[in-house]
Amino acid sequence: MTALLLPPFTARAYRGEIDLPAIVELINTCNVIDQLDHVVTIAELQNDLDNPDPDPVDELRLWTNAEGQLIGYSRLRVLPATTTAQEGFFNIKVHPEARYQGVEDQILAWAESTLRDLSRSLPVPLYLRTGARDIQTEQITWLEQHGFSVVRCFYRMTRSLVDPIPAPQFPTGFTVRSLLPEEVPVWVEMFNQTFIDHWNHHPMTVERRQRWLTHPTYDPELDQVAIAPDGTFAAFCFSLIDQEDNRWTGRLDGWIGDLGTRRGFRRLGLGRAMLLTGMHQLKAKGMDTALLGVDAENPSGALKLYESEGFRQQWSNFAYCKEL
C-alpha cells in the first residue's frame, strides 16, 4: 500500500467538471478489481450529471487523502416518497488500496444523515439501498456488519449469438418497428403498465426516457416496439451496444436492456418474439454475445423465458437494504 492511500481521509463536496477525470479514474480502477466489465468515460459521466432526473434528489460526495488524491466517491439518489416508504440508493467506490480503513464508514454515515435530513417531515419508514455482486465478499461482509440484509437477487445472463437464433413469431396483425422520438410518452405509459406489478417498481418518467435518446450508447434501430392491431403499444425490446466497454474488454457484447410485455397482452408469445428480435439485431450489428440482467424472482416468468432461449447465468448481484 502506498503512503498516499493511508489515512487520514477528508470528505468534500463535488466541485463540478474539474472533478470528473479523477472520479472516472477511480470508478474504472474499482470496476477492474470488482470485475464489473464496465468502463465509464468522462463524456458519459458528464452527460449523466448534467442531465439528472427531475424527480430524485441527487447528492454526490468525495473523499480525499492528505495529498488531495481522490480515494472515495459516493452518489446518493433519493426517490420521491410513496405512501409507505422513502428510499435512497447509494453506491460505494473506494480505491482498492484504501478499502476498509474507515472511508466506507464515512460514506455510510453521510448517506444515512443525508437521507434523514431530506426526509424529516415524512411519516414513513426510511430505507437505504445499495448492491454488491457475488465476488465482492469483503463488501458483502461489511454491509451485513452494518445492518444491511439481502432483499433480492439478480442474475447477469449470457448467450452466444454465434449459435442459431430462432426467427421471431408474432401474433397475427402485430407490427414491429423502431420507436419514434415523439412516441416517448406512449412508450413510458406502456413501460409502467408492464412493470407495475414487479418488485420495487418506481414509475418511469418521460424526462428519464427522453434522456436515453441522447445517451452515447443509444441506437434508435435497437429501440423496438410491438404494436397491436388496434394501435396499442403492447411490448418492447430496448437493446444497446457499449462500444467503450467492448474496447475495454476486447469482446463483442450487446445488451438486451429493457424487455417487457404490457399487461393484457401476455401469454401471446410477444416477450419471446421481442427477445429474439433484439438478439437478431445485435447479431446483425456484429455482436457475438448477448447479455441481460434479470430479477431471479421475476413474477412474469422472465428467467424461464431466457433459459429456454439459451441464456445461462454468469454471475449474481445482490440488492441490499437497511431501514433507518
PEPE-V780557 format. One line per field, one symbol per residue. psi: psi as a letter, one per 40 degrees, with the letter a starting at -180 (. if undefined). A space follows every 50 residues. Layout:
psi: ???
This chain:
psi: hiddeiiiihiiiheaddeddddddddddddddefefhhhidddddddde giiddihhhiiihiadeehheihihhhhihiaeeihihhiihhhhdeeif eedddddddddddddddeedehfiihhhiaiiidegdddddddddfeiih eihihhiihhediihihihiiheiihiihideedddddddddddedeihf hhhiidddddddeeidehhddegiihhideehhdiihhiihgddddddee igiihhchhihiheeifeedddddddddddddddeeiehhiiiihdfhee fdddddddeeiihdiihhhiihh.
